[in-house]
Amino acid sequence: MPLPDPYLDDLRFQQDLVDEARRRIVRYCPEWTEYNLSDPGITLIELFAWMTEMLVYRLNRVPEKNYIKFMEMLGIQLQPASSARAELTFWLSTPFPITPEDDTVAVVPRGTEVATRRMDEEEEIIFTTDRRLVIVPPRLTQLRRQEDFQKNYVPRLGIETFYAFGQNEVQVGDTFYLGFDETQDISGHILQLTFECEPTQATGIRREDPPLVWECSTGNGQWQEVFLSTRPDEKDTTGGLNNPEGKLVLYLPLAMRPNQVYGREAYWVRCRFEPRRPEQGRYTESPRILNVTPHTLGATTRATHAVIVRDEVLGRSNGEPGQVFNLEHAPVLDLQPGETVEVQENRGGVIVFVPWERVPDFSRSTRYDRHFTLDTATGEIRFGPAIRHRDGTVCQYGRVPEAGRLMRFSSYRYGGGVAGNVPAEKLQVLKSSLAYVDRVTNLRRAEGGRDQESLQEAKLRVPLELRAQERAVTAQDYVNMAKAASRAVARVKCNTPGNGNGALSPGTVELLIVPAAFDALRAGDLYQLHVDEALREEVRAYLDQYRLLTTNLQVREPNYLGIKVRAEIVPVEYTLPEEVQARVAQTLREFISPLRLGENVESEGAVLPAEWEGWPFGRDLYVAEIFSLIQRVPGVKHVVDVTLSQRPVVPSNEAPSPPEEEEEGEAKADLTPVEGRVIRVPEDTLLCSLAHEIEVVEL
């Protein structure tokens, strides 16, 4: 049974203070007979009652203040804001190579700033690139066919015709490969392939929608599907490799890696014959390729909502222990190698800046260690204190900077918050000119930005941390600590050999991470559910401090199942059908979602309880639930019919589509109608919403 919480503020303004004072008038001052609100005496009673109420209210805040002080003694700090991440695509002013033998490259330095356009009502939002990007011309070294992979057709182009899928009858699964020089990293590049083919040979297919699937290697024998670009001036003009000359553009993923195919190393792109819809048709003859010319139109790199500050002066040391300095900007992102405090020292008669080391606390620091602490939420920098012990001796923890020495911070990044979750194609302003770079934008929305942890959230976290005692032993310990690793983590499920799917070996712990993609899910962008390697590594590095040495830790994203609802409804009389449709669609998106998107989920009754955090792992979906949910939406009179469709969702393969193309894109997504009354969901799977269709009918 929990301990009772004393409530000190048990007096009410009118009932316990004002009315009680008026009742005592007869006893202490019987000649007072005017009790109207206009009487000055009554006004004074209400004034003093208000002052008394404020005093009692302040008294009731004492337990809360004590709780906060206990949190400080335990070392609990508010988690800083997390910064949104985005993928910035840079387009070249001219395709590379400029000439066939040219080897010119374009360089985008690490820390390059790209911002939104400044508006009257909004300040610009700046993103900086996380690493150095080198845009290289692609070098095609191999062109091979699966049936005779030992033969490289690149030297034979122009001399011998290359049959893409063999000279015999084209079979489903026939594949040809394009290999690029493994010493030239083309991951994230915009690859344009120009094909010269013998015309009208590969008949029988729909030229506007050929039955071809393009994939690229991601290392370790893995392949990832790459969709052809549909942007203006980048559409497929090859006609399924039928036209005499045509181009297609592939936006290669950042996860692309060199791979060995039948013992040959390269950055591989392959094309496979695979009809996915009957209207695509089948080849009656294999396409005949005469030449292939690759070009690079640009490249993509990761960026973070942050501004870089270099060589910020902190001040001069006064030579005393426990000095405190504050950075000009906060919150500060986690420091990267080379980002640290530098203090002037005399080395051989020369004054130089010497880097110091950041530590979580000074408990293990000696008086000779160049250590400091940094509170990333506030930007506060502390140097080692001097502590007097019970026997009267004074112990110095951490070295004290010499008096009069100048101190600076070499560089740091600040930023973060929900303001960085900008929509697609909002980052367009390049803050510095770059050679051969024409323009830049984010093709997908930025996501992952969250504001600093609130005090109420920290209070809820305290019991969980006390239970773990800085050791990850149980499955719940791993869940709590994974959430504490970064504000970019929204939900976590821990699988162990005992509660997983049975595929985990003893000593293995598997974490399923759902990123904080709230804004993206509201906009229908499922790509942001992808957990990139940077976030995985951040969670691994944090848990490495607490996990047992014998524990093998795996971090991945859950499996997702997309659900599309088609519903026919009858709205209430005298309501706007469009508003009712939008309300139903919004309710379905909040219900079938891996994250909590609505703020008032408790108002939905039993279907969406107050503790709803998103669709539970492994929870089945019943068709009757959809009927019940839609019926409770305000403005809905009757639910005539509901049908469900489903398809697997791989976030990294989800490409955002313009609103006018959304319906067509869903029609091409191989949706499977749900025949039964329930959708069975595996334990490692979450449901997410596709584009729902709500139709208004009349009875």
C-alpha positions in Angstrom: 0.0 0.0 0.0 1.5 3.4 -0.9 2.2 5.9 1.8 -0.6 8.5 2.2 0.3 11.9 0.9 -0.6 14.7 3.4 -2.6 17.5 1.9 -1.9 20.7 3.8 -4.0 23.1 1.8 -7.4 21.9 3.1 -9.0 25.3 3.5 -11.3 26.8 0.9 -11.6 30.6 0.3 -15.4 30.9 0.6 -16.5 27.9 2.7 -13.7 27.8 5.3 -12.4 31.3 5.5 -15.0 33.9 4.4 -18.1 32.2 5.7 -16.5 31.2 9.0 -15.4 34.8 9.6 -18.9 36.0 8.9 -20.4 33.5 11.4 -18.1 34.8 14.1 -19.3 38.4 13.7 -22.4 37.8 15.8 -20.3 36.5 18.7 -17.5 39.1 18.7 -19.3 42.1 17.2 -23.1 41.8 17.6 -23.7 45.5 16.7 -22.4 44.7 13.1 -25.5 44.0 11.1 -24.6 44.9 7.6 -23.4 41.8 5.7 -23.7 42.9 2.1 -20.7 42.6 -0.2 -20.6 46.4 -0.6 -19.9 46.8 3.2 -16.2 47.8 3.8 -16.0 45.2 6.6 -17.0 42.4 4.4 -14.4 43.6 1.8 -11.7 43.4 4.5 -12.8 39.9 5.5 -12.5 38.8 1.9 -9.1 40.5 1.6 -7.6 38.7 4.6 -9.2 35.4 3.6 -7.4 35.7 0.2 -4.1 36.4 2.0 -4.6 33.5 4.3 -5.4 31.2 1.4 -2.2 32.2 -0.3 -0.2 31.4 2.8 -1.7 28.0 3.1 -1.1 27.4 -0.6 2.6 28.3 -0.1 2.7 25.9 2.8 1.4 23.1 0.6 4.3 23.7 -1.8 6.8 22.6 0.9 6.6 18.8 0.2 7.1 19.5 -3.5 10.2 21.6 -2.7 11.6 18.8 -0.5 11.0 16.3 -3.2 12.9 18.4 -5.7 15.8 18.7 -3.1 15.9 15.0 -2.7 16.1 14.6 -6.5 19.1 17.0 -6.5 20.8 14.9 -3.8 20.3 11.8 -5.9 21.9 13.6 -8.9 18.7 13.7 -10.9 18.9 16.3 -13.7 16.4 17.3 -16.3 17.2 15.7 -19.6 18.2 18.4 -22.2 16.3 19.0 -25.4 17.1 16.7 -28.3 17.9 18.1 -31.7 16.0 17.1 -34.8 17.9 15.2 -37.5 17.4 15.7 -41.2 18.9 14.4 -44.5 20.1 17.3 -46.6 20.4 16.8 -50.4 22.9 19.0 -52.3 22.5 19.3 -56.1 25.4 20.0 -58.3 25.5 22.9 -60.8 26.6 20.4 -63.4 26.6 16.6 -63.4 29.8 14.8 -62.6 31.9 13.8 -64.4 32.0 17.0 -66.4 33.9 15.2 -69.2 34.3 11.5 -69.6 37.9 11.5 -68.1 37.3 14.3 -65.6 37.8 13.5 -61.8 36.5 16.7 -60.3 34.9 16.3 -56.9 32.7 18.7 -54.8 33.3 19.0 -51.0 30.7 20.0 -48.4 32.7 20.5 -45.2 31.5 19.2 -41.8 29.5 22.0 -40.1 28.1 23.5 -43.2 25.0 25.5 -42.2 21.7 25.3 -44.0 18.7 27.3 -42.8 15.0 28.0 -43.4 14.0 31.2 -45.1 13.6 34.0 -42.6 10.0 35.1 -42.1 8.5 38.1 -40.4 6.8 35.9 -37.7 9.5 33.2 -37.4 13.2 33.1 -36.9 15.4 31.1 -39.2 16.1 27.5 -38.1 19.7 26.4 -38.8 20.9 22.8 -39.4 24.6 21.8 -39.7 26.0 18.8 -41.5 27.3 16.1 -39.3 30.3 15.0 -41.4 32.3 15.9 -44.4 30.6 15.1 -47.7 32.6 14.4 -50.8 30.5 14.2 -54.0 32.5 12.1 -56.5 31.8 11.1 -60.1 30.6 7.4 -60.3 33.0 5.0 -62.1 31.2 2.0 -63.6 33.6 -0.9 -63.5 31.3 -3.9 -63.9 28.2 -4.8 -65.9 27.2 -8.4 -65.3 24.3 -10.7 -65.8 23.2 -13.3 -63.2 23.3 -16.3 -65.5 26.9 -15.7 -66.6 28.3 -13.5 -63.8 31.9 -14.4 -64.6 31.7 -12.2 -67.7 32.1 -8.4 -67.4 30.4 -6.6 -70.2 31.8 -3.1 -69.5 34.8 -3.5 -71.9 32.5 -4.9 -74.5 29.9 -2.1 -74.6 29.8 -0.6 -78.1 31.2 -3.8 -79.5 28.8 -6.5 -78.2 25.1 -6.1 -77.4 24.3 -6.7 -73.7 21.1 -8.7 -73.2 19.8 -7.5 -69.8 18.0 -10.7 -68.9 19.6 -13.2 -71.2 18.8 -14.3 -74.7 16.3 -16.9 -73.7 12.8 -16.3 -72.5 12.7 -13.7 -69.7 11.9 -15.3 -66.3 10.8 -13.6 -63.1 13.8 -13.0 -61.0 16.3 -12.5 -63.9 18.8 -9.8 -62.8 21.6 -7.7 -64.1 24.2 -5.9 -62.0 26.1 -2.6 -62.3 29.2 -2.5 -60.2 30.9 0.8 -59.2 34.5 1.3 -58.0 34.6 0.4 -54.4 37.3 3.1 -53.7 34.8 5.8 -54.6 32.1 6.1 -51.9 28.8 6.8 -53.7 26.5 6.1 -50.7 23.8 8.8 -50.6 24.6 10.0 -54.1 22.0 10.9 -56.7 22.9 8.5 -59.5 21.7 9.2 -63.1 22.0 6.3 -65.5 21.8 7.0 -69.2 20.9 3.9 -71.3 21.3 3.5 -75.0 19.3 0.5 -76.2 18.1 -1.1 -79.4 14.6 0.3 -79.9 11.4 -1.7 -79.9 13.0 -5.0 -79.0 11.7 -5.5 -75.4 8.0 -5.6 -76.2 5.1 -6.7 -74.0 5.5 -4.4 -71.0 3.9 -1.1 -70.0 6.6 1.5 -70.8 5.2 4.0 -68.2 5.3 1.4 -65.5 7.8 -1.3 -66.3 8.1 -4.4 -64.2 11.6 -3.6 -62.9 12.8 -3.5 -59.3 16.0 -1.6 -58.5 18.1 -2.4 -55.5 21.5 -1.4 -54.0 23.9 -3.3 -51.8 24.0 -2.4 -48.1 26.8 -4.8 -47.0 26.8 -8.3 -45.6 24.8 -9.7 -48.5 21.9 -7.4 -47.8 20.0 -5.4 -50.5 17.7 -2.4 -50.2 15.1 -1.4 -52.7 15.6 2.0 -54.4 12.7 3.8 -56.0 13.1 5.7 -59.2 12.9 9.5 -58.9 9.6 11.1 -60.0 10.8 14.7 -59.5 10.6 17.1 -62.5 13.4 16.5 -65.0 14.3 13.2 -63.3 11.6 10.9 -64.4 12.3 7.6 -66.0 12.5 8.1 -69.8 14.0 4.6 -70.7 10.5 3.1 -71.4 11.5 -0.1 -69.5 14.9 -0.1 -71.5 12.9 0.0 -74.7 13.7 3.5 -75.9 16.8 4.2 -78.0 18.1 6.6 -75.3 16.7 7.4 -71.9 17.6 8.3 -68.4 16.6 7.3 -64.9 17.6 8.7 -61.5 18.2 6.8 -58.3 18.6 8.4 -54.9 21.0 6.0 -53.4 20.5 5.5 -49.6 23.1 6.5 -47.0 23.2 2.9 -45.9 24.7 1.8 -49.2 27.9 -0.2 -48.7 30.3 -2.1 -50.9 29.5 -5.8 -51.1 30.9 -9.0 -52.5 28.7 -10.7 -55.1 30.1 -14.0 -56.2 33.5 -12.9 -54.9 33.6 -9.6 -56.7 33.7 -6.4 -54.5 31.9 -3.2 -55.6 29.2 -0.7 -54.8 26.4 -2.7 -56.5 23.2 -1.6 -58.1 21.0 -4.3 -59.6 17.9 -4.5 -61.7 15.5 -7.4 -61.3 12.6 -8.4 -63.5 9.6 -8.7 -61.1 6.0 -7.9 -62.2 4.1 -6.7 -59.1 0.8 -5.8 -60.9 -0.9 -7.5 -63.8 -1.1 -4.3 -65.8 2.8 -4.1 -65.9 3.0 -6.9 -68.4 5.9 -9.2 -69.2 8.8 -9.0 -71.6 8.5 -11.1 -74.8 12.2 -10.4 -75.4 15.0 -9.2 -73.2 16.1 -5.5 -73.5 19.3 -5.0 -75.5 21.6 -2.4 -73.9 24.3 -0.8 -76.1 25.8 1.5 -73.6 25.4 2.8 -70.0 26.7 6.2 -68.8 26.6 7.1 -65.1 26.6 10.6 -63.7 26.2 12.1 -60.3 23.7 14.9 -59.8 24.4 15.5 -56.2 24.4 13.7 -52.8 22.7 13.5 -49.4 24.2 13.8 -46.0 22.9 13.9 -42.4 22.5 17.1 -40.5 21.4 18.2 -37.0 19.4 21.1 -35.8 22.3 22.9 -34.3 24.6 26.0 -34.5 28.4 25.6 -34.1 30.2 28.1 -31.9 34.0 28.1 -32.0 36.6 29.4 -29.6 34.1 31.0 -27.2 36.0 32.8 -24.4 34.8 31.8 -20.9 36.8 34.2 -18.9 40.0 34.2 -16.7 40.6 32.0 -13.8 40.8 33.5 -10.3 42.8 30.6 -9.0 40.1 29.4 -6.6 38.5 26.0 -6.4 34.9 25.3 -7.6 34.8 28.0 -10.3 31.7 28.2 -12.4 31.3 29.6 -15.9 28.4 29.6 -18.3 28.3 29.2 -22.1 26.6 31.9 -24.0 24.1 29.4 -25.6 22.2 26.4 -24.3 21.1 23.7 -24.5 24.4 22.1 -25.7 24.5 19.0 -27.8 26.6 16.1 -26.6 30.3 16.9 -27.2 32.1 15.4 -30.1 35.8 14.6 -30.3 37.8 17.8 -30.2 35.0 19.8 -28.4 36.3 20.6 -24.9 37.5 23.3 -22.6 40.9 24.7 -23.2 43.0 26.5 -20.6 46.2 28.6 -21.1 49.3 27.1 -19.6 53.0 27.8 -19.8 54.8 25.2 -21.8 58.6 25.8 -22.1 58.1 29.6 -21.9 55.3 29.6 -24.4 51.7 30.2 -23.5 49.5 27.6 -25.2 45.9 26.4 -24.8 45.8 22.9 -23.3 42.6 20.8 -23.6 40.9 19.5 -20.5 38.7 16.4 -20.1 35.0 16.4 -19.4 33.9 14.0 -16.6 30.4 13.3 -15.2 31.5 14.2 -11.6 34.7 14.8 -9.6 34.4 11.8 -7.4 37.4 10.1 -9.0 39.4 13.2 -9.8 42.7 14.1 -8.1 44.2 17.5 -7.7 46.4 16.9 -10.8 43.6 15.9 -13.2 42.5 18.5 -15.8 38.8 17.8 -15.4 35.6 19.8 -15.7 31.8 19.1 -15.8 29.3 20.4 -18.2 25.5 20.6 -17.7 24.3 20.4 -21.3 20.8 21.7 -20.4 22.0 25.0 -18.9 25.5 25.3 -20.4 27.1 25.5 -16.9 30.8 24.6 -16.7 32.3 23.7 -13.3 35.9 23.1 -12.2 37.0 20.9 -9.3 35.9 21.9 -5.8 37.8 21.7 -2.5 35.9 19.6 0.1 36.6 19.8 3.9 36.4 16.4 5.5 35.3 15.5 9.0 38.9 15.4 10.3 39.5 19.0 9.1 41.6 18.2 6.1 40.8 19.8 2.8 40.9 17.6 -0.4 41.0 19.1 -3.8 39.0 17.2 -6.5 40.2 18.1 -9.9 42.9 20.6 -10.9 42.4 24.3 -10.4 43.2 26.5 -13.4 46.1 28.9 -12.7 45.1 32.4 -11.7 44.9 34.9 -14.6 44.8 32.2 -17.3 42.4 32.6 -20.1 39.8 29.8 -20.7 37.8 29.1 -23.8 35.6 26.4 -25.3 37.2 25.0 -28.5 33.8 24.4 -30.1 30.3 23.2 -29.2 26.9 22.9 -30.8 23.7 24.2 -29.4 20.1 23.9 -30.4 17.3 21.4 -30.1 13.6 21.4 -29.4 10.4 20.8 -31.4 11.1 23.9 -33.5 13.6 21.8 -35.5 10.9 19.4 -36.8 10.5 21.3 -40.0 8.5 20.0 -42.9 10.1 18.7 -46.1 11.8 21.2 -48.5 11.9 24.0 -45.9 15.7 24.0 -45.5 16.8 25.9 -48.6 19.2 28.6 -47.6 22.9 27.7 -47.9 24.7 30.0 -45.4 28.0 29.8 -47.3 28.8 29.3 -51.0 30.3 26.0 -52.1 32.1 25.2 -55.3 29.9 23.2 -57.8 26.9 23.2 -55.4 23.8 24.7 -56.9 21.1 24.3 -54.3 20.1 22.3 -51.2 17.0 21.1 -49.4 15.6 18.4 -47.2 13.5 16.0 -49.2 12.0 14.5 -46.0 10.8 16.3 -42.9 13.2 16.7 -40.0 12.2 14.7 -36.9 13.5 13.8 -33.4 13.4 17.3 -31.8 11.9 17.4 -28.3 11.9 20.1 -25.7 13.7 19.8 -22.4 12.3 17.3 -20.0 9.7 18.8 -17.7 9.9 18.6 -13.9 6.8 16.4 -13.8 8.5 13.9 -16.3 11.6 13.9 -14.1 9.5 13.1 -11.0 8.0 10.1 -12.8 11.5 8.9 -13.7 12.9 9.0 -10.2 11.3 5.7 -8.9 12.5 3.9 -12.0 16.1 5.0 -11.6 16.1 4.1 -7.9 14.8 0.7 -8.8 17.6 0.1 -11.3 20.4 1.4 -9.0 22.6 2.2 -12.1 22.6 -1.4 -13.2 20.7 -2.9 -16.2 19.7 -6.3 -15.0 16.0 -6.8 -15.7 14.1 -6.1 -18.9 12.4 -3.1 -17.4 15.8 -1.7 -16.4 16.9 -1.8 -20.1 13.6 -0.1 -21.1 14.0 2.7 -18.6 17.7 3.3 -19.4 17.2 3.3 -23.1 14.6 6.0 -22.7 17.0 8.0 -20.6 19.7 7.7 -23.2 18.2 10.3 -25.5 15.0 12.4 -25.7 14.8 11.2 -29.3 13.7 7.8 -28.0 9.9 7.6 -27.4 9.1 4.0 -26.8 11.2 0.9 -26.0 10.4 -2.8 -25.8 13.0 -5.2 -24.4 13.1 -8.8 -25.7 15.0 -11.5 -23.8 15.4 -15.2 -24.5 12.6 -15.7 -22.0 10.0 -13.3 -23.4 11.1 -12.8 -27.0 10.1 -14.8 -30.1 12.4 -17.6 -29.1 15.1 -16.7 -31.6 17.4 -15.0 -29.1 20.4 -16.9 -27.8 21.1 -17.0 -24.0 22.7 -13.8 -22.8 21.2 -11.6 -25.6 19.0 -8.6 -25.0 17.2 -7.1 -27.9 15.8 -3.5 -27.7 13.1 -2.4 -30.1 13.3 1.4 -30.4 10.5 3.7 -31.6 11.9 7.2 -32.3 10.1 10.4 -31.2 8.5 11.0 -34.6 5.3 12.6 -33.3 5.0 15.4 -35.9 5.9 13.1 -38.8 3.2 10.6 -37.9 0.7 13.4 -37.7 1.7 14.4 -41.2 1.6 10.7 -42.4 5.4 10.4 -43.0 6.3 6.8 -42.0 9.9 7.2 -43.0 10.7 8.9 -39.8 10.0 5.7 -37.9 13.4 4.5 -39.2 16.0 4.3 -36.5 19.3 5.4 -38.0 22.7 4.2 -36.9 23.5 7.3 -35.0 20.6 6.8 -32.6 21.3 3.1 -32.2 24.9 3.9 -31.3 23.8 6.5 -28.8 21.6 4.0 -27.0 24.3 1.3 -27.1 27.0 3.7 -25.7 24.7 4.7 -22.9 23.7 1.2 -21.9 27.3 0.0 -22.1 27.9 1.9 -18.9 25.3 -0.2 -17.0 24.8 -3.6 -18.7 26.6 -6.8 -17.6 29.8 -7.6 -19.4 28.3 -11.0 -20.5 25.2 -9.4 -22.1 25.1 -9.1 -25.8 23.0 -6.0 -26.7 21.1 -5.6 -30.0 19.2 -2.5 -31.0 16.8 -2.3 -33.9 13.5 -0.9 -34.9 10.2 -2.9 -34.5 8.4 -4.5 -37.4 5.5 -2.3 -38.5 2.2 -3.3 -40.1 0.3 -0.6 -42.0 -3.4 -0.5 -41.7 -5.8 1.2 -44.2 -9.4 1.8 -43.2 -12.2 2.3 -45.7 -15.3 3.4 -44.0 -18.8 4.5 -45.1 -20.5 6.8 -42.6 -23.7 8.8 -42.3 -23.1 12.2 -40.6 -25.5 13.9 -38.2 -28.0 16.3 -39.7 -26.9 19.9 -40.1 -23.2 19.1 -39.8 -20.5 19.7 -42.4 -19.6 16.3 -44.0 -16.0 17.4 -44.7 -15.4 18.2 -41.1 -16.8 14.9 -39.9 -14.7 13.0 -42.5 -11.5 14.8 -41.3 -12.5 14.1 -37.6 -12.9 10.4 -38.3 -9.6 10.2 -40.2 -7.8 12.0 -37.4 -9.3 9.7 -34.8 -8.2 6.6 -36.7 -4.7 8.0 -37.1 -4.4 8.6 -33.3 -5.8 5.1 -32.6 -3.7 3.1 -35.1 -0.4 4.7 -34.3 2.8 3.5 -32.6 3.0 6.8 -30.7 0.5 8.8 -28.7 -0.5 11.6 -31.0 -3.6 13.0 -29.3 -3.6 15.0 -26.1 -7.1 14.0 -24.9 -7.0 10.2 -25.4 -8.8 9.6 -22.1 -11.9 11.1 -23.6 -12.2 8.2 -26.0 -13.3 5.9 -23.2 -12.1 2.3 -23.0 -10.6 2.2 -26.5 -8.1 5.0 -25.8 -7.4 5.0 -22.0 -5.5 7.7 -20.2 -2.3 5.7 -20.1 -2.4 5.1 -23.9 1.2 5.5 -25.3 0.5 4.2 -28.8 -0.4 0.8 -30.1 0.8 -1.9 -27.7 3.4 -4.4 -29.0 1.7 -7.5 -30.2 -1.9 -6.3 -29.6 -4.4 -7.7 -32.1 -6.8 -5.4 -34.0 -10.5 -6.3 -34.2 -12.7 -4.9 -36.9 -15.4 -4.4 -34.3 -13.1 -1.9 -32.5 -13.0 0.3 -35.7 -16.9 0.3 -35.8 -17.0 1.3 -32.1 -14.4 4.0 -32.5 -15.9 5.7 -35.5 -19.4 5.6 -33.9 -18.1 7.6 -31.0 -16.7 10.4 -33.1 -18.8 13.5 -32.7 -20.9 14.2 -35.8 -21.2 10.5 -36.9 -24.8 9.2 -36.9 -24.3 5.7 -38.4 -21.4 3.6 -39.5 -22.6 1.7 -42.6 -19.5 -0.4 -43.5 -15.8 -0.8 -42.6 -13.2 -2.7 -44.5 -9.5 -3.1 -43.6 -6.4 -3.6 -45.7 -2.8 -4.2 -44.6 0.7 -4.3 -45.8 4.2 -4.5 -44.1 5.8 -1.2 -43.6 9.6 -0.8 -43.8 10.3 2.8 -42.7 13.6 3.1 -44.7 11.6 2.3 -47.9 8.8 4.7 -47.3 9.1 7.6 -49.7 6.9 10.7 -49.0 4.5 11.4 -51.8 2.8 14.7 -52.6 -0.8 14.8 -51.4 -2.2 14.5 -55.0 -0.2 11.3 -55.5 -0.9 9.7 -52.1 -4.0 7.8 -53.2 -2.3 6.5 -56.3 0.8 5.5 -54.3 -1.3 3.5 -51.9 -3.0 1.7 -54.8 0.4 0.5 -55.9 1.5 -0.7 -52.4 0.3 -4.3 -52.6 -2.4 -3.9 -50.0 -3.9 -7.2 -48.7 -7.6 -7.1 -47.8 -8.5 -8.4 -44.4 -11.0 -11.2 -44.7 -11.5 -12.1 -41.1 -12.7 -10.2 -38.1 -9.3 -9.8 -36.5 -5.7 -8.9 -37.5 -3.1 -11.0 -35.6 -0.1 -8.9 -34.6 3.2 -10.6 -33.6 4.9 -9.6 -30.4 7.6 -7.5 -32.0 5.2 -5.6 -34.3 3.3 -2.3 -34.0 0.5 -1.0 -36.1 0.6 2.3 -38.0 -1.9 4.2 -40.2 -1.9 4.4 -43.9 -4.0 6.9 -45.8 -7.6 6.1 -44.6 -10.6 6.6 -46.9 -13.8 7.9 -45.3 -16.8 8.2 -47.5 -20.1 10.0 -46.7 -23.2 8.1 -47.8 -26.9 8.7 -47.6 -29.4 6.1 -46.4 
